[in-house]
Amino acid sequence: MPTLIVLRHGQSVWNATNQFTGWVDSDLTDQGVDEAVAGGRMLADAGILPDALHTSLLVRAIHTAELALREMGRSWIPVNRSWRLNERHYGDLTGLDKAATRERFGDEQLHAWRRGYDPPPPPIADDNPHNPNADPRYAGLDAVPRTECLADVVERLGPWWAEAAVPDLTAGRTVLVAAHGNSLRALCKLLDGISDEDIADLNLPTGTPLVYELDDDLRPVDQKPVLELATWTTTPRPARTILRPRWKTAGSGPTTSSSGSESPSPSSPPSPASPPPSTAGTTTPRSPARCSRTSPTP
């Protein structure tokens, strides 16, 4: 059975200073290093060992993967790196303090830029001191983005999925994808069929592996998607806890159940093997979540 492991990088320096990071190459903090090692230990303890690694071109994801693999004794597995797994490009917000940006533009505009599906921030200015677009790692791109929304990330993820991930998965490999909050939200949107509206409330925890077991069509085989281990920004929760959302009707957004059970998503996701051009009780997560698609008990 193909297995896909999703791992968001550990805390970065700019995560800690609350700055918009995007394509800036901000490395891990000491906390981020600990999170990466802990994520690898979770997978090793669960006996879920990757055969292939996919990362972005950014060091916070690369170093997270290296630390996790070292903990698993899997540093030797083949690696594929792609700019398509990069964090979303935050445009001219890059480098700004998020709290100061909220004070300047207001909560509604900040939420639209950070969490909305299709409104991109202003394009990055040529004189922005943190402009990453001239970085030599992007020299081979026909055009480097000047800003992106989540819809743009979903679109750019499609070729990576079809050309890199699908061959590994259909060969029966266990694939580890170490990437970023928004590139992994885009992947979870594809796999779990999360709506454009509900994806705004999904935030993946740093350093915590999420495990998808896939069928022959590369669909999750259970209805325990990434949302089971994700943090929903609309519902405060203590650190290191799992929130299981209970879905209402299509387009109405998630609610939570006090028992930790969940109801099925109102719609079926597109086939991950053929991604669209534009369009995952409470317990302590000491082991990776397994994401599957049987009908859960309501």
N, C-alpha and C positions, 0 to 999 in steps of 0.2 A: 504493500500500500504506500503510495507516495506521501511523504511527510514534509510539511513546510513549517519552518520555525521563523517567527518574526521577532526581532530584537531591536528595540530602540536604543540608541547609544546612551551611555551613562551621562550624568550631569556634565555639561561643558562650562568653561570659564564664563562665557557670556550668558549661559543659563543662570549661573550664580549671581551675575551682576544685573540680570533682568534686562538685557539688551536684545533687540531684534538681530538674529544671527544670520539666517538664510545661508548664502553661499560663502560667507566668511569662514576661514579655517580656524575655528576656536577649539582648542584641545580640551581634554578631560581635566576636571578638578580631581583632588584626592578622593572626594566622595564618588565622582564618576568612575574612577578606577575601581573602587570597592564595589560599586554596582555592577560593573562589567564582570568582575571576578565572581561575584555572587550569582549572576545569571548563568555563567558557565558551570558553576557548582550545582545549581538547580538541575540543569540538563544532565550533567554527569550522574547525579544521584538518581535521576529518573531513568537512566539508561537510554536517553535520546541523544544519539551522537551523529552529527552532521557528516555527510560525505562530500558536500560542495558548499562553498561560501560565495555569497554575492554581497557586495558593499557599494556604497557611493564612493566618490572621489575625495571625501572630506575626512580629515584625520580623526575626528571624534568618533565616527562610525568605524573607520579602519582599526583604530586602537581598541575600541570596545570589542570588535570581533577577535582581534589578536589575543586580548586578555582572556576572553571567554574560551577560545579554542585551547589556549595553553592550559587552562584549568581542566579541560576535558581530555588533554593529551592528543589533540587533533590539529596541531599547528601545521601539519603536512598536507592537509586536504587542498584540492585545487581552488583557485580564487578567480572570480570574475568581478571587475570593478566597472561601474557605469555612472556617468553623470546623470543618467535618468533616475537614479535612486537618490540624488541629492535632495537636501531640504528644499522647500519652495524658496524662490528668490523673492525677498521682501521689498525689492525696489528701493525707493528713497527712504524707507523706514530703517534700512540696514544701519546698525550702529546706534540707533536711538534708544533711549531708556523708555521702557514700556509705560511706567507710571507717568513720566513727563509727557509722553504722547497722549495718554488718556486725558491729562489736564488740558492739553492744547486743543485736542479734537473732540473730546467727549466720549463717554462710554459707548454710545451707539455706533459711532464711526469706527472706534477701535475694535469693537466686537465684529463688525462687518469685515474689516480688513484681516483680523486674526482668524476668525472662525467661520466666516461666510464661505459659500462654495464658489461664487463667481465674481465678486468685486475685487479686482487687484488693487494694491496700493499704488501710489504715484510711481512712475518709472524712476530708476536710479539716475541721479545727476552725474555727469562726467566728473564734476569736482567733489563728489562725495568722497571723503577721505578713506572710506571703507569699501569703495567700489571694487568688487572682485573680478570684474569682467575681463580684465587684461591678464588674468592669471594664465600661465603657460599650459596648465592642464586642460584648458578649454580651447586651445589654439586650433584644434581640428574641427570645431563646431562651425557649421555654416553661419549660424546666428546665435549669439549668447543672449538669453532672456534679459530684459531690463526690469522686469517685474513679473510676478505670477500670482494667480489665485489657485485654489485647490483644483478647480476644473482643469487648469493648464497642467497641473502635476498628474492628474488622472490620464490626460491625453498623452503626455510624454512617457508615462509608465508603460503604455501598451506595447510598443516595440521591444522593450526590455523583456516583458513577460513572454511574448511570443517567441522571441529569438534566443533568449538566454535561460529563463526559468523553466519554460515548458520542456525543452529537451532534457534538462536534468531531471525534472519530475517524472516525465514519461519513461525515463530509463530506470525508475524505481529508487532514485537517490533521495536521501534526506537532505533537504536544502535549508541552509541558514541564511537569512537575509538580515544583515545588520545595517540599519539605515536611520531614518529621522522621523520625527513626529508626523510631518505632513506627507512624506512619501509613503510611509506605512499606513497612514489613514487612507490614502488613495488606494493602496493595495487591499486593505480591509473592506473598503467600500465596494470594490469589485467582487471580492470573494463572498461577502455577506449580504450584498444587495441592499446596503444602507442607502436611504433616500438622500437627495440633495439637502433637504431640510435637517434631517436628523444627524447627518455627519458633522454639523456645526458643533454638536455637544460631545463629540468623542475626542478624548485626549488619552493617548497611550502612555503608560508609566515607563519611566526610564529604567533600563537595565533589567526588565522583567520579561523573560521569554514567553511567547504565546505560540502554541503548537496547533497547527491545522493538520488533521488526517484527511486525505483527499481520495476520492474515488477515481475510476479510470478516466472520467471526463474532467478531472481536476476540480471537482466541486467538493466543498466540505461535506463529510459523510454524516455529520450530526448537526443539530440545531443548538449547539453551545458555542456561538461565535465569539470573536474577539471581545465583544462587549462584556462578556462575562468577567473579564479581568481588566477591563478598561476603567478609567476614572471619568465619570460624567460630570462635566464642569458645572452643571446646574444643580447638583446635589452634593454638598460638602460631605466628605468622609474622612475619618482618621487616616493617617499615613499607613501605607502597606496593607490596605484592605481591598477586598474584591467587592464590586457592586454589580449585581445582576439586574439588568433592566427588564421591565415588563412592558412589552409593546402594546400600544392601544391600536387605533385604526390607522390606515395609511396616511402619512403626512401629519399625524397629530403629535409626533414626538414621543420620547421615552418617558415612562414613569418607573418607579422602583417598587419591588415587593418586599415587605418586611421579612418574609421567609427566605428570600434569596432565590425563589423560583422565577421562571421566565415563561412568557407566552411566545408562540412562534411569530416570526416576522411576517407582516401582512403580504409580502410579495416575494416571489422567487428571484434570486439573483441571476444576472446574465451568466452564460457559460464562461468561466475563467480562461478556458483554452482559446476562446475567441473574443478577446476584450473589445468593447466598443471604442471607437476613436475618441470619444469624449465621455465620457461616461461610457470590530469588529466589534437569604441569610448572609452573610459576611464571613469570610475566613481569611486567615493569614496566608499569603501566597508563597509558601516555602517550596513549592514545586511548580513547574510550568503548567499553564492551563492547556488542556486539550480541547481543541475546537472541533466540533462535529455537528451533524445535522439530522439526528433522529427527532421525533416529536417529544418535547419535554413535558413533564407533568405540570399542568397549570397550577 
